[in-house]
Each structure stands twice: as structure tokens, then as C-alpha cells.
């Protein structure tokens, strides 16, 4: 009987697809590597809270790792490391491979924009002796989550004379911070009867920025005038300069360990810098790869990848075409032979909200990097849907390199959905599949990820660059 049980157990292990908490499967050494890797990631999060800051951080790290600005028309050799910045809000980097571009390139594409509150073009006003900034939320948010948290202000103000002023208020511990107020519970009877999407309306996401009037001023809007005076003294700007500014209000708190076991990270902007950072680290490890390896960190994904810094533009394909043509290969041929990992997050299964997930097909915290065959909404709308052949190819790479991974999709079929940049890259005849980190509380001001999953995402992309 014992032999029959052993045979059944062996058959079960051979034939069944099972998932367990990966933190209980990997060695203590791997967990230590994951923890160490994520220390650098937390620094990247704190320094790059906007797409502009993330690009600046990326350039600094890239140059330390031997990357130089790309020159169109120049011939490059295997091992050369280049980057190209797109309008300070997106960046493409490459390590040139030994093989011709005719054999295709290996691409990892992530995005570095995140949900936030953007200042309107004419944002400043005063109401009943309080000064505010008007905002327009960016990306998909639950508006009520963005009240009563400390916020910082980041961005640039471009002046009429062509000069540019960088703004960063609220990150230094000696800086003032700003916030959106909410209605006290004692007077919220009517507010609490509203649907969740209307508890806080978009036009109520106004940032409180001041309450003291300018000394010795008897005119109207004296509090606003006082705040403008402070901004003028520090930055040299006037109210009309907001018309040519890009200013973003983001949560002011730093990335911190979550859990008494320190197994997770809580931070603003995991979606999608949690895939951008591993992509960069994997690229930095590539020395003389067989195929040219490319990392694209894009803007505007949260609003549909539109605009000239989003991946519904041609800057990535232009970059690849320039490299290909320098080797006597057409851009079309190089793209058609290329493969891509659309490095974006997925929704981690949350037992507190189990009804919107289909558990068998959801990714889990500590399950490793999640491979997502398709995204989209309901009937796969807005998805590229990777082929079975490419899924098998990626699966084989991950298994051969001992990468902890899982498959997942974004919740129940009719519960909602979302998209990534995959379809825009697939448009150019590139094989592409989504991989990334499972996230709890996605698009909230504080999102949560597993350190092990972050590390396994880096291992997955590095394996792809080595064997893709």
C-alpha cells in the first residue's frame, strides 16, 4: 500500500500545477538577496516620484554603469551601452548584442508615470481666507483615498524667457507639506450616503496651501498673495507662469518595510516603477549579450499611452530602427524578429476582497513574478493576448533559470480590468507578453508589494536578456 501511495504522490507532483508561498520554497540565501536588492529599489522610489525624476535617476545610474547618449547614425559594437531621453519624461536604453539586428532585439518595456494629482493650468485661488491649488487627477484613482494624507509638490515651471525652474516641496523633512481636506465625520451624514465614486468629487480635490494673509495688506485674496510672494522669493515665478508648468502632487511619505517580518514594501508609485527598476538592473548586468537588449521606460501609460512620450508614439521603434539601420538592417525586419516583455504589474489576490478575484487564476504575494497572457476588460478588450508559442518560450526560460514565477489575470471576467503597453508594441509585429509584480492596493497612494516578487522580476528579465 505504501508503494502505491508513493507512486500516486509522484504522479500528483508530476502532473498537477500547484502554487505555494514562494517564501517557503526558496532558500534563506535567496530571501537575503531579495531583501538586499530591494534596498536600492526603495531609494529609486523615493528619488523618482514623478516620470521626470525617474528619468533623471535612471540617467545618473546608467552613466555610472557605462552608458552614454545615443548618436543616430553611429555604428556600435557588441557591449556598447547607450541611452536616449525623450523630453525628460521617457527613456530608452540598450546594450548592443553580438548578433545582427536582423536576429531581433530583446525588449523590456515598463512605465514610470503613476496616478497623482496634477495642478490645473490656472490653479491658485482663495476662498474664505484659505488658499488652494485646483487639481485634475491623473490616471484611475479612488478619489476619496487622496484626502487627508501629506502631499509634496514636484515638477517644472517653464518661464517665458525659456528658462526652467524645478520644484520639489515637501520631501525634505524641514519642508512644509500640502494636503486635500475631508469632511469631518460629525457632519458627514449626507456625504456617506453617496456612492464611493462620489464621496469626494474631482473638483473637491483642492490642495490646501496657506492661511495667513500678507502683512499690512487690505486687499482681496491676501492669503493667495502671501503664498505667491513666498513662491516668487524662492523660485522667481509669478501666477501667469503656472500656465506653462507641469506640477504634480504626490504622497510625501517614503518607501517603508511592511509587515512585522519586513517581507513587503509599502510606497507610492509601485505601479509601475516596481518593474522599471528590475528592468534597469537586469540591463546593467548584461555585458556582451547575444542579442541587443533594450529597456524602455515610458510615460503616459496611466492615461492610455497617448502623446509623444507614451508608447502609442514611435520613439521606441525609431530608436530600434536607428540601431538596426546602422547595421544595414531595416527597422521593420528588426522589429518583426524581436521579442518583448511588457513589464507591468498585476493585481495580487486579496483575501479581504475575494469576491472580485478568480482565485485559481490570480497572482499572489510571494508567488514570484507573474506572467499575464492577456489583460484587458471583460472580453479581453484592449489586450494583445500573447500566443501559446511565446508563452511556452518564456516559461521555458524562467524554468531553466530557476525563476520563481506564476500565471495570473486581472480579477474576475466581469469585475473590471485594465491594460498595459503590450498592445502598442505588438502593433509593430513584436511577440510580447506581460510580466511583473503582483500588487496589493494598486493605484492607491500607498501600494504594497513583496520583496521576493520584486527580486524575481529582476531575475526573470535578466534571464530573458540572456536566453530570450
C-alpha positions in Angstrom: 0.0 0.0 0.0 2.9 2.4 0.8 4.4 1.9 -2.6 1.1 2.7 -4.3 0.7 5.9 -2.2 4.3 6.9 -3.1 3.5 6.3 -6.8 0.3 8.4 -6.5 2.2 11.2 -4.8 4.9 11.1 -7.5 2.2 11.2 -10.2 0.5 14.1 -8.4 3.7 16.1 -8.3 4.4 15.3 -12.0 1.0 16.2 -13.4 -0.6 18.8 -11.2 0.1 22.6 -11.4 0.4 23.8 -7.8 1.3 27.1 -6.2 2.7 27.6 -2.7 4.0 30.6 -0.9 7.4 31.1 -2.6 9.0 32.5 0.5 8.7 28.9 2.0 10.2 27.3 -1.1 13.3 29.4 -1.7 16.4 29.3 0.4 17.3 31.7 3.1 20.1 33.0 0.9 17.7 33.9 -1.9 15.5 35.7 0.6 18.5 37.7 1.8 19.4 38.5 -1.8 15.8 39.8 -2.4 15.9 41.9 0.8 19.3 43.5 -0.3 18.1 44.1 -3.8 15.0 46.0 -2.6 17.1 48.5 -0.6 18.2 50.0 -3.8 14.7 49.9 -5.1 13.4 51.9 -2.2 15.9 54.6 -2.9 14.8 54.7 -6.5 11.2 55.1 -5.4 11.9 57.9 -3.0 14.1 59.8 -5.6 11.8 59.2 -8.6 8.3 60.1 -7.6 7.4 61.6 -11.0 8.3 60.5 -14.5 10.8 63.4 -14.8 12.5 62.4 -11.6 12.6 58.8 -12.5 14.3 59.6 -15.8 16.9 61.8 -14.1 17.6 58.9 -11.6 17.9 56.5 -14.5 20.3 58.6 -16.4 22.5 59.0 -13.3 22.5 55.3 -12.6 23.1 54.4 -16.3 26.1 56.7 -16.7 27.6 55.1 -13.6 27.2 51.8 -15.4 28.9 52.9 -18.6 26.0 54.2 -20.7 26.4 57.2 -23.0 24.0 59.2 -25.0 22.9 57.5 -28.2 24.1 59.1 -31.5 21.9 58.3 -34.5 24.0 57.1 -37.5 26.9 56.0 -35.4 28.0 52.3 -35.7 28.1 50.5 -32.4 29.9 47.3 -31.3 28.8 44.4 -29.1 28.8 45.5 -25.4 28.4 49.2 -26.2 25.9 50.8 -23.8 23.7 53.7 -24.9 20.6 55.7 -23.9 18.2 58.3 -25.3 16.0 60.6 -23.3 12.6 61.6 -24.7 11.6 65.1 -23.5 12.8 64.4 -20.0 9.8 62.1 -19.3 10.7 58.8 -21.0 14.0 57.0 -21.8 15.2 54.1 -23.9 18.5 52.3 -23.1 20.3 49.5 -24.9 23.3 47.1 -24.6 24.4 46.2 -28.2 24.5 42.5 -28.8 26.8 40.2 -30.7 24.2 39.2 -33.3 22.9 41.4 -36.1 19.6 43.3 -35.5 18.2 41.0 -38.2 18.0 38.4 -35.5 15.8 40.7 -33.5 16.2 42.5 -30.2 15.0 41.7 -26.7 12.9 44.4 -25.1 11.6 45.1 -21.6 9.1 47.9 -21.6 7.8 49.4 -18.3 6.2 52.8 -17.5 7.3 55.4 -14.9 4.1 57.5 -14.6 1.8 56.8 -11.7 -1.6 58.1 -10.6 -1.4 61.5 -8.9 -3.0 65.0 -8.7 -1.9 67.4 -11.4 -2.2 71.1 -10.9 -4.6 72.8 -13.4 -3.1 75.5 -15.7 -4.7 78.3 -13.6 -4.6 76.6 -10.2 -4.3 79.2 -7.4 -7.4 80.7 -5.7 -8.5 81.9 -2.3 -11.8 81.1 -0.6 -12.8 82.3 2.8 -9.3 83.2 3.9 -7.8 79.9 2.8 -5.5 79.4 -0.3 -5.7 76.4 -2.6 -4.4 74.8 -5.7 -7.0 73.4 -8.1 -6.1 69.9 -9.4 -7.1 67.4 -12.1 -6.4 63.8 -11.1 -4.3 61.7 -13.4 -5.0 58.1 -14.0 -7.5 55.8 -12.4 -8.0 56.6 -8.8 -10.4 56.2 -5.9 -10.7 59.9 -5.2 -11.5 59.5 -1.5 -8.1 57.9 -0.9 -6.3 61.1 -1.8 -7.7 63.2 1.0 -6.0 63.8 4.5 -2.6 62.5 3.5 0.6 64.5 3.4 1.4 65.6 -0.2 4.5 67.0 -1.8 4.7 69.1 -5.0 7.1 68.1 -7.8 7.7 69.3 -11.3 8.9 72.2 -13.5 7.8 75.7 -14.3 8.9 76.9 -17.7 9.2 80.7 -18.0 8.5 82.9 -21.0 12.2 83.7 -21.4 12.9 79.9 -22.0 14.4 79.2 -18.6 13.1 76.4 -16.4 12.6 76.2 -12.7 12.5 72.8 -10.9 10.0 72.5 -8.0 10.3 70.0 -5.1 8.4 71.0 -2.0 7.5 68.6 0.8 10.1 65.8 0.6 12.8 67.3 2.8 11.8 66.8 6.5 12.1 70.6 7.0 9.8 71.4 4.1 6.1 72.3 4.5 3.6 69.9 3.0 0.2 70.3 1.5 -3.0 68.2 1.6 -6.6 67.7 0.5 -9.0 68.1 3.4 -12.1 66.0 4.0 -15.4 66.5 5.8 -15.5 65.6 9.5 -17.4 62.5 10.4 -19.8 64.6 12.7 -21.2 66.4 9.6 -20.9 63.6 7.0 -24.4 62.1 7.1 -25.3 63.2 3.6 -21.7 62.6 2.2 -21.7 59.0 3.5 -24.9 58.2 1.6 -23.2 58.8 -1.8 -21.7 56.2 -4.0 -18.0 55.6 -3.3 -17.0 57.3 -6.6 -18.8 60.5 -5.5 -17.8 60.6 -1.8 -15.1 63.1 -2.9 -15.8 64.7 -6.3 -13.0 65.6 -8.7 -13.5 69.3 -8.2 -13.1 68.9 -4.5 -9.5 67.6 -4.7 -8.2 71.0 -3.9 -4.8 71.3 -2.2 -4.7 73.5 0.9 -1.6 75.7 0.6 -2.0 78.6 3.0 -4.0 80.5 5.6 -2.0 83.7 6.6 -2.7 87.0 4.8 0.2 89.2 3.6 1.1 91.6 6.4 -0.2 95.1 6.1 -2.3 94.2 3.0 -6.0 95.3 3.0 -6.9 94.0 -0.5 -8.7 90.9 -1.5 -7.1 87.4 -1.9 -4.4 88.4 0.6 -3.7 84.8 1.6 -3.1 83.9 -2.0 -0.9 86.9 -2.4 1.2 85.9 0.5 1.7 82.4 -0.9 2.6 83.8 -4.3 5.1 86.1 -2.6 6.8 83.1 -1.0 6.9 81.3 -4.3 8.3 84.3 -6.1 11.0 84.8 -3.5 12.1 81.2 -3.7 11.6 80.4 -7.3 11.2 83.7 -9.1 7.8 82.7 -10.5 4.6 84.7 -10.9 1.0 83.4 -11.2 1.0 83.5 -15.1 3.9 81.1 -15.1 1.6 78.3 -13.9 0.2 78.3 -17.5 3.5 76.7 -18.7 4.1 74.4 -15.8 3.9 70.7 -15.1 3.4 70.3 -11.4 2.3 67.1 -9.7 1.1 66.5 -6.2 2.2 63.1 -4.9 2.2 61.4 -1.4 5.0 62.7 0.7 5.8 59.6 2.6 8.9 57.5 2.0 9.0 53.8 1.0 8.9 51.6 4.1 9.1 48.0 5.0 5.6 46.5 5.6 4.9 43.5 7.9 6.5 42.6 11.2 8.7 40.2 9.1 9.7 43.1 6.8 8.7 40.9 3.8 6.9 43.7 1.9 7.4 47.3 0.8 4.7 50.0 1.1 5.2 53.0 -1.1 3.7 55.4 -3.6 4.3 54.5 -7.3 5.0 50.8 -7.3 2.8 50.8 -10.4 5.0 50.7 -12.4 8.4 51.6 -11.1 8.4 48.2 -9.4 9.0 46.8 -12.9 11.1 49.7 -14.2 13.8 49.3 -11.6 14.2 45.5 -12.1 14.4 46.1 -15.9 17.2 48.5 -15.4 19.1 46.3 -13.0 18.8 43.4 -15.4 20.1 45.5 -18.3 23.0 46.8 -16.2 24.1 43.1 -15.7 24.2 42.4 -19.4 27.8 42.8 -20.7 28.0 41.4 -24.3 24.7 39.8 -24.8 24.0 37.6 -27.9 21.1 39.9 -28.9 20.8 43.6 -28.4 18.9 44.2 -25.1 16.6 47.2 -24.8 14.8 48.8 -21.8 12.1 51.4 -22.4 10.7 53.4 -19.5 7.6 55.1 -20.9 5.3 57.9 -19.8 1.5 58.3 -20.1 0.6 54.6 -19.6 -1.9 55.5 -16.9 -3.9 57.6 -19.4 -3.7 55.3 -22.4 -0.1 55.7 -23.5 -1.0 58.7 -25.7 1.2 61.6 -26.6 4.8 61.8 -27.8 6.2 60.3 -24.5 3.7 57.4 -24.4 4.2 54.1 -26.2 1.5 54.8 -28.6 4.2 57.0 -30.1 7.1 55.9 -32.3 10.1 56.9 -30.2 10.9 53.3 -29.2 10.5 52.0 -32.7 12.6 54.9 -34.0 15.4 54.0 -31.6 15.3 50.4 -32.6 15.2 51.4 -36.3 18.2 53.6 -35.9 20.3 50.8 -34.3 19.1 48.4 -37.0 19.9 50.7 -39.9 23.4 51.3 -38.5 23.9 47.6 -39.1 22.4 47.6 -42.5 19.1 46.1 -41.4 15.6 47.6 -41.9 13.8 48.6 -38.8 10.8 46.6 -39.9 12.9 43.4 -40.1 14.4 44.0 -36.7 11.1 44.6 -35.0 9.4 41.6 -36.6 12.2 39.4 -35.2 12.1 41.0 -31.8 10.6 39.8 -28.5 9.3 41.9 -25.7 8.4 41.6 -22.0 5.7 44.2 -21.2 6.9 44.7 -17.7 3.8 45.8 -15.7 2.1 44.9 -12.5 -0.9 42.7 -11.9 -3.5 42.6 -9.1 -2.4 40.4 -6.2 -5.1 38.3 -4.7 -6.5 40.0 -1.6 -8.5 37.7 0.8 -10.3 40.8 2.1 -11.9 41.3 -1.3 -12.0 37.7 -2.6 -15.3 38.2 -4.5 -13.7 40.2 -7.3 -10.9 37.6 -7.9 -11.0 34.2 -9.6 -8.6 32.5 -7.2 -7.3 29.8 -9.5 -6.1 32.4 -12.0 -5.0 35.2 -9.7 -1.4 36.1 -8.8 -0.5 36.0 -5.1 2.0 37.8 -2.9 5.3 35.8 -2.7 4.3 33.7 -5.7 7.1 35.2 -7.7 7.0 37.2 -11.0 3.5 36.9 -12.6 3.2 36.1 -16.3 0.0 37.6 -17.7 -1.1 36.1 -21.0 -3.7 38.8 -21.5 -5.0 41.9 -19.8 -8.0 44.0 -21.0 -11.5 44.3 -19.8 -14.3 41.7 -19.8 -13.9 40.2 -23.3 -10.2 40.9 -23.4 -10.8 44.4 -24.8 -7.6 46.3 -25.0 -5.3 43.3 -24.8 -2.6 41.9 -27.1 -3.1 38.3 -25.8 0.2 36.5 -26.1 0.4 33.4 -28.3 0.8 29.9 -26.7 4.1 29.6 -28.5 5.6 32.7 -26.9 4.1 31.8 -23.5 5.9 28.4 -23.8 9.1 30.2 -24.8 9.1 32.5 -21.8 8.0 29.7 -19.5 11.0 27.6 -20.6 13.4 30.5 -20.0 12.1 31.1 -16.4 12.2 27.4 -15.5 15.7 26.9 -16.9 17.0 29.8 -14.8 15.2 28.7 -11.6 13.0 31.8 -11.5 10.0 31.7 -9.1 7.0 32.6 -11.3 3.3 32.2 -11.5 0.5 32.9 -14.0 -2.3 35.3 -13.3 -5.0 37.5 -14.8 -6.6 40.7 -13.5 -9.6 39.6 -11.5 -12.9 38.0 -12.4 -14.0 38.2 -16.0 -16.8 40.8 -15.5 -15.3 42.5 -12.5 -13.5 45.2 -14.5 -10.0 45.1 -15.9 -7.1 47.2 -17.2 -4.4 47.4 -19.8 -0.7 47.7 -20.3 1.7 48.9 -23.1 1.7 45.4 -24.7 -0.7 46.1 -27.5 1.3 49.2 -28.7 4.4 47.1 -29.0 2.6 44.1 -30.5 1.3 46.6 -33.2 4.8 46.6 -34.7 4.8 42.8 -35.2 6.7 42.0 -32.0 6.0 39.0 -29.9 5.1 40.3 -26.4 3.7 39.1 -23.1 3.1 40.9 -19.8 5.2 40.0 -16.8 5.6 41.8 -13.5 5.0 42.1 -9.8 1.7 41.4 -8.0 0.5 44.5 -6.1 -1.9 45.0 -3.2 -3.9 48.2 -3.2 -3.0 49.1 -6.7 -3.4 52.8 -7.7 -3.8 53.8 -4.0 -1.4 56.4 -2.5 0.2 53.5 -0.7 0.7 50.3 -2.6 2.2 47.1 -1.3 4.5 44.5 -2.9 6.6 41.5 -1.8 10.3 41.9 -1.8 10.7 38.4 -3.2 8.4 39.1 -6.1 10.4 42.3 -7.0 13.7 40.3 -6.9 12.2 37.5 -9.0 11.1 40.1 -11.6 14.7 41.2 -12.0 15.8 37.6 -12.3 13.1 36.9 -14.9 14.1 39.9 -17.1 17.8 39.1 -16.7 17.1 35.5 -17.8 15.1 36.8 -20.8 18.0 39.1 -21.8 20.4 36.1 -21.6 18.3 33.5 -23.3 15.4 35.3 -25.0 
